[in-house]
Protein backbone atom coordinates (compact mmCIF):
# COMPACT_ATOMS: atom_id res chain seq x y z
CA UNK A 1 0.00 0.00 0.00
CA UNK A 2 1.26 3.47 -0.85
CA UNK A 3 1.83 6.03 1.87
CA UNK A 4 -0.80 8.40 0.48
CA UNK A 5 -3.36 5.61 0.65
CA UNK A 6 -2.45 4.97 4.28
CA UNK A 7 -2.66 8.63 5.26
CA UNK A 8 -6.05 8.99 3.60
CA UNK A 9 -7.38 6.21 5.84
CA UNK A 10 -6.12 7.73 9.13
CA UNK A 11 -9.36 9.64 9.74
CA UNK A 12 -11.04 6.51 11.06
CA UNK A 13 -9.45 5.30 14.32
CA UNK A 14 -10.37 1.64 13.78
CA UNK A 15 -8.77 1.75 10.34
CA UNK A 16 -5.74 3.56 11.76
CA UNK A 17 -5.40 0.80 14.35
CA UNK A 18 -5.60 -1.86 11.63
CA UNK A 19 -2.86 -0.08 9.72
CA UNK A 20 -0.70 0.10 12.85
CA UNK A 21 -1.32 -3.60 13.51
CA UNK A 22 0.02 -4.30 10.02
CA UNK A 23 3.38 -3.01 11.29
CA UNK A 24 3.57 -6.24 13.32
CA UNK A 25 5.36 -4.41 16.16
CA UNK A 26 3.31 -4.58 19.34
CA UNK A 27 5.87 -2.59 21.36
CA UNK A 28 5.73 0.28 18.85
CA UNK A 29 1.92 0.19 18.80
CA UNK A 30 1.83 0.31 22.61
CA UNK A 31 4.19 3.33 22.65
CA UNK A 32 2.08 5.12 20.04
CA UNK A 33 -1.16 4.43 21.91
CA UNK A 34 0.40 5.56 25.21
CA UNK A 35 1.58 8.80 23.60
CA UNK A 36 -1.83 9.37 22.02
CA UNK A 37 -3.55 8.92 25.36
CA UNK A 38 -1.08 11.16 27.19
CA UNK A 39 -1.16 13.92 24.56
CA UNK A 40 -4.88 13.62 23.71
CA UNK A 41 -4.32 12.61 20.10
CA UNK A 42 -6.52 10.40 17.98
CA UNK A 43 -4.47 7.46 16.72
CA UNK A 44 -4.71 8.48 13.07
CA UNK A 45 -4.01 12.10 13.92
CA UNK A 46 -0.72 11.15 15.60
CA UNK A 47 0.29 8.88 12.71
CA UNK A 48 -0.43 11.64 10.22
CA UNK A 49 1.56 14.17 12.30
CA UNK A 50 4.48 11.73 12.53
CA UNK A 51 4.62 11.26 8.76
CA UNK A 52 4.34 15.00 8.11
CA UNK A 53 7.04 15.86 10.64
CA UNK A 54 9.30 13.08 9.37
CA UNK A 55 8.94 14.32 5.81
CA UNK A 56 9.78 17.86 6.87
CA UNK A 57 12.58 17.25 9.37
CA UNK A 58 14.28 13.87 9.10
CA UNK A 59 17.98 14.03 8.26
CA UNK A 60 19.42 13.10 4.90
CA UNK A 61 20.98 10.01 6.47
CA UNK A 62 17.60 8.95 7.85
CA UNK A 63 16.03 9.36 4.41
CA UNK A 64 18.74 7.31 2.73
CA UNK A 65 18.15 4.53 5.25
CA UNK A 66 14.38 4.77 4.82
CA UNK A 67 14.60 4.64 1.03
CA UNK A 68 16.86 1.59 1.21
CA UNK A 69 14.46 -0.23 3.51
CA UNK A 70 11.46 0.81 1.44
CA UNK A 71 13.15 -0.64 -1.65
CA UNK A 72 13.48 -4.03 0.04
CA UNK A 73 9.82 -4.48 1.00
CA UNK A 74 6.55 -5.12 -0.77
CA UNK A 75 4.88 -2.48 1.44
CA UNK A 76 7.01 0.68 1.22
CA UNK A 77 4.25 2.90 2.65
CA UNK A 78 3.97 0.74 5.76
CA UNK A 79 7.76 0.77 6.16
CA UNK A 80 7.91 4.55 5.94
CA UNK A 81 5.07 4.82 8.46
CA UNK A 82 7.04 2.59 10.84
CA UNK A 83 10.16 4.73 10.49
CA UNK A 84 8.16 7.96 10.91
CA UNK A 85 6.51 6.71 14.11
CA UNK A 86 9.79 5.49 15.59
CA UNK A 87 11.46 8.76 14.60
CA UNK A 88 8.68 10.90 16.10
CA UNK A 89 8.64 8.96 19.37
CA UNK A 90 12.44 9.19 19.52
CA UNK A 91 12.38 12.94 18.95
CA UNK A 92 9.83 13.41 21.72
CA UNK A 93 11.91 11.36 24.12
CA UNK A 94 15.27 12.90 23.20
CA UNK A 95 14.04 16.47 23.37
CA UNK A 96 11.66 16.12 26.30
CA UNK A 97 8.96 17.44 24.05
CA UNK A 98 5.56 16.45 22.83
CA UNK A 99 3.84 16.34 19.48
CA UNK A 100 2.06 19.60 18.75
CA UNK A 101 -1.33 19.32 17.07
CA UNK A 102 -1.28 22.78 15.53
CA UNK A 103 1.69 22.23 13.23
CA UNK A 104 2.05 18.46 13.24
CA UNK A 105 5.47 18.89 14.76
CA UNK A 106 7.36 18.85 17.98
CA UNK A 107 6.98 21.69 20.42
CA UNK A 108 8.23 22.39 23.90
CA UNK A 109 6.13 21.36 26.87
CA UNK A 110 4.23 24.26 28.39
CA UNK A 111 6.51 26.27 30.64
CA UNK A 112 9.77 25.08 29.09
CA UNK A 113 12.11 27.40 27.15
TIRO-2110 file (N, C-alpha, C; in Angstrom, 1 decimal):
// TIRO-2110
0.8, -1.2, 0.0, N, 1, A
0.0, 0.0, 0.0, CA, 1, A
0.9, 1.2, 0.0, C, 1, A
0.5, 2.2, -0.8, N, 2, A
1.3, 3.5, -0.9, CA, 2, A
1.0, 4.3, 0.4, C, 2, A
1.9, 5.2, 0.7, N, 3, A
1.8, 6.0, 1.9, CA, 3, A
0.6, 7.0, 1.8, C, 3, A
0.4, 7.5, 0.6, N, 4, A
-0.8, 8.4, 0.5, CA, 4, A
-2.1, 7.7, 0.8, C, 4, A
-2.2, 6.4, 0.4, N, 5, A
-3.4, 5.6, 0.7, CA, 5, A
-3.5, 5.4, 2.1, C, 5, A
-2.4, 5.1, 2.8, N, 6, A
-2.4, 5.0, 4.3, CA, 6, A
-2.9, 6.2, 5.0, C, 6, A
-2.3, 7.4, 4.6, N, 7, A
-2.7, 8.6, 5.3, CA, 7, A
-4.1, 9.0, 5.1, C, 7, A
-4.6, 8.7, 3.9, N, 8, A
-6.1, 9.0, 3.6, CA, 8, A
-7.0, 8.2, 4.5, C, 8, A
-6.5, 7.1, 5.0, N, 9, A
-7.4, 6.2, 5.8, CA, 9, A
-7.2, 6.5, 7.3, C, 9, A
-6.4, 7.4, 7.7, N, 10, A
-6.1, 7.7, 9.1, CA, 10, A
-7.3, 8.4, 9.8, C, 10, A
-8.3, 8.9, 9.1, N, 11, A
-9.4, 9.6, 9.7, CA, 11, A
-10.2, 8.7, 10.6, C, 11, A
-10.3, 7.5, 10.3, N, 12, A
-11.0, 6.5, 11.1, CA, 12, A
-10.1, 5.8, 12.0, C, 12, A
-10.3, 5.9, 13.3, N, 13, A
-9.4, 5.3, 14.3, CA, 13, A
-9.4, 3.8, 14.2, C, 13, A
-10.5, 3.1, 13.9, N, 14, A
-10.4, 1.6, 13.8, CA, 14, A
-9.5, 1.3, 12.6, C, 14, A
-9.6, 2.0, 11.5, N, 15, A
-8.8, 1.7, 10.3, CA, 15, A
-7.3, 2.1, 10.6, C, 15, A
-7.1, 3.2, 11.4, N, 16, A
-5.7, 3.6, 11.8, CA, 16, A
-5.1, 2.5, 12.6, C, 16, A
-5.9, 1.9, 13.5, N, 17, A
-5.4, 0.8, 14.4, CA, 17, A
-5.1, -0.4, 13.5, C, 17, A
-5.9, -0.7, 12.5, N, 18, A
-5.6, -1.9, 11.6, CA, 18, A
-4.3, -1.6, 10.9, C, 18, A
-4.1, -0.4, 10.4, N, 19, A
-2.9, -0.1, 9.7, CA, 19, A
-1.7, -0.2, 10.7, C, 19, A
-1.8, 0.2, 11.9, N, 20, A
-0.7, 0.1, 12.9, CA, 20, A
-0.5, -1.4, 13.2, C, 20, A
-1.5, -2.2, 13.3, N, 21, A
-1.3, -3.6, 13.5, CA, 21, A
-0.6, -4.3, 12.4, C, 21, A
-0.7, -3.7, 11.2, N, 22, A
0.0, -4.3, 10.0, CA, 22, A
1.5, -4.1, 10.1, C, 22, A
1.9, -3.2, 11.1, N, 23, A
3.4, -3.0, 11.3, CA, 23, A
4.0, -4.2, 12.0, C, 23, A
3.1, -5.0, 12.6, N, 24, A
3.6, -6.2, 13.3, CA, 24, A
4.7, -5.9, 14.4, C, 24, A
4.4, -4.8, 15.1, N, 25, A
5.4, -4.4, 16.2, CA, 25, A
4.5, -3.9, 17.4, C, 25, A
4.2, -4.9, 18.2, N, 26, A
3.3, -4.6, 19.3, CA, 26, A
3.9, -3.5, 20.3, C, 26, A
5.2, -3.6, 20.5, N, 27, A
5.9, -2.6, 21.4, CA, 27, A
5.7, -1.2, 20.8, C, 27, A
5.9, -1.0, 19.5, N, 28, A
5.7, 0.3, 18.9, CA, 28, A
4.3, 0.7, 19.0, C, 28, A
3.3, -0.2, 18.7, N, 29, A
1.9, 0.2, 18.8, CA, 29, A
1.6, 0.6, 20.2, C, 29, A
2.1, -0.1, 21.2, N, 30, A
1.8, 0.3, 22.6, CA, 30, A
2.4, 1.7, 22.9, C, 30, A
3.6, 2.0, 22.4, N, 31, A
4.2, 3.3, 22.7, CA, 31, A
3.4, 4.4, 22.0, C, 31, A
2.9, 4.1, 20.8, N, 32, A
2.1, 5.1, 20.0, CA, 32, A
0.8, 5.4, 20.8, C, 32, A
0.1, 4.3, 21.2, N, 33, A
-1.2, 4.4, 21.9, CA, 33, A
-1.0, 5.2, 23.2, C, 33, A
0.1, 4.9, 23.9, N, 34, A
0.4, 5.6, 25.2, CA, 34, A
0.6, 7.1, 25.0, C, 34, A
1.3, 7.4, 23.9, N, 35, A
1.6, 8.8, 23.6, CA, 35, A
0.3, 9.5, 23.2, C, 35, A
-0.5, 8.8, 22.4, N, 36, A
-1.8, 9.4, 22.0, CA, 36, A
-2.7, 9.7, 23.2, C, 36, A
-2.7, 8.7, 24.2, N, 37, A
-3.5, 8.9, 25.4, CA, 37, A
-3.0, 10.1, 26.2, C, 37, A
-1.7, 10.1, 26.4, N, 38, A
-1.1, 11.2, 27.2, CA, 38, A
-1.2, 12.5, 26.6, C, 38, A
-1.1, 12.6, 25.3, N, 39, A
-1.2, 13.9, 24.6, CA, 39, A
-2.5, 14.3, 24.0, C, 39, A
-3.5, 13.4, 24.2, N, 40, A
-4.9, 13.6, 23.7, CA, 40, A
-4.9, 13.7, 22.2, C, 40, A
-4.3, 12.7, 21.6, N, 41, A
-4.3, 12.6, 20.1, CA, 41, A
-5.2, 11.5, 19.7, C, 41, A
-5.9, 11.6, 18.6, N, 42, A
-6.5, 10.4, 18.0, CA, 42, A
-5.4, 9.6, 17.3, C, 42, A
-5.5, 8.3, 17.2, N, 43, A
-4.5, 7.5, 16.7, CA, 43, A
-4.0, 7.9, 15.3, C, 43, A
-5.0, 8.1, 14.4, N, 44, A
-4.7, 8.5, 13.1, CA, 44, A
-4.1, 9.9, 13.0, C, 44, A
-4.5, 10.7, 13.9, N, 45, A
-4.0, 12.1, 13.9, CA, 45, A
-2.5, 12.1, 14.3, C, 45, A
-2.1, 11.2, 15.2, N, 46, A
-0.7, 11.1, 15.6, CA, 46, A
0.1, 10.6, 14.5, C, 46, A
-0.4, 9.5, 13.8, N, 47, A
0.3, 8.9, 12.7, CA, 47, A
0.5, 9.9, 11.6, C, 47, A
-0.5, 10.6, 11.3, N, 48, A
-0.4, 11.6, 10.2, CA, 48, A
0.6, 12.7, 10.6, C, 48, A
0.6, 13.2, 11.8, N, 49, A
1.6, 14.2, 12.3, CA, 49, A
3.0, 13.6, 12.2, C, 49, A
3.2, 12.3, 12.6, N, 50, A
4.5, 11.7, 12.5, CA, 50, A
5.0, 11.7, 11.1, C, 50, A
4.2, 11.3, 10.2, N, 51, A
4.6, 11.3, 8.8, CA, 51, A
4.9, 12.7, 8.3, C, 51, A
4.1, 13.6, 8.6, N, 52, A
4.3, 15.0, 8.1, CA, 52, A
5.6, 15.6, 8.7, C, 52, A
5.8, 15.3, 10.0, N, 53, A
7.0, 15.9, 10.6, CA, 53, A
8.3, 15.2, 10.1, C, 53, A
8.2, 13.8, 9.9, N, 54, A
9.3, 13.1, 9.4, CA, 54, A
9.7, 13.6, 8.0, C, 54, A
8.7, 13.8, 7.2, N, 55, A
8.9, 14.3, 5.8, CA, 55, A
9.6, 15.7, 5.8, C, 55, A
9.2, 16.5, 6.8, N, 56, A
9.8, 17.9, 6.9, CA, 56, A
11.1, 17.9, 7.6, C, 56, A
11.4, 17.0, 8.5, N, 57, A
12.6, 17.2, 9.4, CA, 57, A
13.6, 16.1, 9.5, C, 57, A
13.3, 15.0, 9.0, N, 58, A
14.3, 13.9, 9.1, CA, 58, A
15.6, 14.2, 8.3, C, 58, A
16.7, 13.7, 8.9, N, 59, A
18.0, 14.0, 8.3, CA, 59, A
18.1, 13.3, 6.9, C, 59, A
19.1, 13.8, 6.2, N, 60, A
19.4, 13.1, 4.9, CA, 60, A
19.8, 11.6, 5.1, C, 60, A
20.6, 11.4, 6.2, N, 61, A
21.0, 10.0, 6.5, CA, 61, A
19.8, 9.1, 6.8, C, 61, A
18.8, 9.7, 7.5, N, 62, A
17.6, 9.0, 7.9, CA, 62, A
16.8, 8.6, 6.6, C, 62, A
16.7, 9.6, 5.7, N, 63, A
16.0, 9.4, 4.4, CA, 63, A
16.7, 8.3, 3.6, C, 63, A
18.0, 8.3, 3.5, N, 64, A
18.7, 7.3, 2.7, CA, 64, A
18.4, 5.9, 3.3, C, 64, A
18.5, 5.8, 4.6, N, 65, A
18.2, 4.5, 5.3, CA, 65, A
16.7, 4.1, 5.0, C, 65, A
15.8, 5.1, 5.1, N, 66, A
14.4, 4.8, 4.8, CA, 66, A
14.2, 4.3, 3.4, C, 66, A
14.8, 5.0, 2.4, N, 67, A
14.6, 4.6, 1.0, CA, 67, A
15.2, 3.3, 0.8, C, 67, A
16.3, 2.9, 1.4, N, 68, A
16.9, 1.6, 1.2, CA, 68, A
15.9, 0.5, 1.7, C, 68, A
15.4, 0.8, 2.9, N, 69, A
14.5, -0.2, 3.5, CA, 69, A
13.2, -0.3, 2.7, C, 69, A
12.7, 0.8, 2.2, N, 70, A
11.5, 0.8, 1.4, CA, 70, A
11.7, 0.0, 0.1, C, 70, A
12.9, 0.1, -0.4, N, 71, A
13.1, -0.6, -1.6, CA, 71, A
13.2, -2.1, -1.5, C, 71, A
13.4, -2.6, -0.2, N, 72, A
13.5, -4.0, 0.0, CA, 72, A
12.2, -4.7, 0.6, C, 72, A
11.1, -3.9, 0.5, N, 73, A
9.8, -4.5, 1.0, CA, 73, A
8.7, -4.4, 0.0, C, 73, A
7.7, -5.2, 0.1, N, 74, A
6.6, -5.1, -0.8, CA, 74, A
5.6, -4.0, -0.3, C, 74, A
5.8, -3.5, 0.9, N, 75, A
4.9, -2.5, 1.4, CA, 75, A
5.7, -1.2, 1.9, C, 75, A
6.2, -0.5, 0.9, N, 76, A
7.0, 0.7, 1.2, CA, 76, A
6.3, 1.7, 2.1, C, 76, A
5.0, 1.9, 1.9, N, 77, A
4.3, 2.9, 2.7, CA, 77, A
4.2, 2.5, 4.1, C, 77, A
4.0, 1.2, 4.4, N, 78, A
4.0, 0.7, 5.8, CA, 78, A
5.4, 0.9, 6.4, C, 78, A
6.4, 0.6, 5.6, N, 79, A
7.8, 0.8, 6.2, CA, 79, A
8.1, 2.2, 6.5, C, 79, A
7.7, 3.1, 5.6, N, 80, A
7.9, 4.6, 5.9, CA, 80, A
7.1, 5.0, 7.2, C, 80, A
5.9, 4.5, 7.3, N, 81, A
5.1, 4.8, 8.5, CA, 81, A
5.8, 4.3, 9.7, C, 81, A
6.3, 3.1, 9.7, N, 82, A
7.0, 2.6, 10.8, CA, 82, A
8.2, 3.5, 11.2, C, 82, A
9.0, 3.9, 10.2, N, 83, A
10.2, 4.7, 10.5, CA, 83, A
9.7, 6.1, 11.0, C, 83, A
8.6, 6.6, 10.5, N, 84, A
8.2, 8.0, 10.9, CA, 84, A
7.7, 7.9, 12.4, C, 84, A
7.0, 6.8, 12.7, N, 85, A
6.5, 6.7, 14.1, CA, 85, A
7.7, 6.6, 15.1, C, 85, A
8.6, 5.7, 14.7, N, 86, A
9.8, 5.5, 15.6, CA, 86, A
10.6, 6.8, 15.7, C, 86, A
10.7, 7.5, 14.6, N, 87, A
11.5, 8.8, 14.6, CA, 87, A
10.8, 9.8, 15.5, C, 87, A
9.5, 9.9, 15.3, N, 88, A
8.7, 10.9, 16.1, CA, 88, A
8.8, 10.6, 17.6, C, 88, A
8.6, 9.3, 18.0, N, 89, A
8.6, 9.0, 19.4, CA, 89, A
10.0, 9.2, 19.9, C, 89, A
11.1, 8.9, 19.1, N, 90, A
12.4, 9.2, 19.5, CA, 90, A
12.7, 10.7, 19.7, C, 90, A
12.2, 11.5, 18.8, N, 91, A
12.4, 12.9, 19.0, CA, 91, A
11.7, 13.5, 20.2, C, 91, A
10.5, 13.0, 20.5, N, 92, A
9.8, 13.4, 21.7, CA, 92, A
10.6, 13.0, 22.9, C, 92, A
11.2, 11.8, 23.0, N, 93, A
11.9, 11.4, 24.1, CA, 93, A
13.2, 12.1, 24.2, C, 93, A
14.0, 12.3, 23.2, N, 94, A
15.3, 12.9, 23.2, CA, 94, A
15.2, 14.4, 23.6, C, 94, A
14.1, 15.0, 23.2, N, 95, A
14.0, 16.5, 23.4, CA, 95, A
13.2, 16.8, 24.6, C, 95, A
12.6, 15.8, 25.2, N, 96, A
11.7, 16.1, 26.3, CA, 96, A
10.5, 17.0, 25.8, C, 96, A
10.0, 16.7, 24.7, N, 97, A
9.0, 17.4, 24.0, CA, 97, A
7.8, 16.6, 23.7, C, 97, A
6.8, 17.2, 23.2, N, 98, A
5.6, 16.5, 22.8, CA, 98, A
5.2, 16.8, 21.4, C, 98, A
4.4, 16.0, 20.8, N, 99, A
3.8, 16.3, 19.5, CA, 99, A
2.9, 17.5, 19.6, C, 99, A
2.9, 18.4, 18.7, N, 100, A
2.1, 19.6, 18.8, CA, 100, A
1.0, 19.5, 17.7, C, 100, A
-0.2, 19.5, 18.0, N, 101, A
-1.3, 19.3, 17.1, CA, 101, A
-1.4, 20.4, 16.0, C, 101, A
-1.1, 21.7, 16.4, N, 102, A
-1.3, 22.8, 15.5, CA, 102, A
-0.4, 22.7, 14.3, C, 102, A
0.8, 22.3, 14.4, N, 103, A
1.7, 22.2, 13.2, CA, 103, A
2.2, 20.8, 12.9, C, 103, A
1.7, 19.8, 13.6, N, 104, A
2.1, 18.5, 13.2, CA, 104, A
3.5, 18.2, 13.6, C, 104, A
4.1, 19.0, 14.4, N, 105, A
5.5, 18.9, 14.8, CA, 105, A
5.7, 18.7, 16.2, C, 105, A
6.9, 19.0, 16.6, N, 106, A
7.4, 18.9, 18.0, CA, 106, A
7.4, 20.2, 18.6, C, 106, A
6.9, 20.4, 19.8, N, 107, A
7.0, 21.7, 20.4, CA, 107, A
7.3, 21.5, 21.9, C, 107, A
7.8, 22.5, 22.5, N, 108, A
8.2, 22.4, 23.9, CA, 108, A
7.0, 22.2, 24.8, C, 108, A
7.2, 21.5, 25.9, N, 109, A
6.1, 21.4, 26.9, CA, 109, A
5.8, 22.7, 27.4, C, 109, A
4.6, 23.0, 27.8, N, 110, A
4.2, 24.3, 28.4, CA, 110, A
5.2, 24.6, 29.6, C, 110, A
5.7, 25.8, 29.6, N, 111, A
6.5, 26.3, 30.6, CA, 111, A
8.0, 26.0, 30.4, C, 111, A
8.4, 25.3, 29.3, N, 112, A
9.8, 25.1, 29.1, CA, 112, A
10.3, 26.1, 28.1, C, 112, A
11.6, 26.4, 28.1, N, 113, A
12.1, 27.4, 27.1, CA, 113, A
12.0, 27.0, 25.7, C, 113, A
END
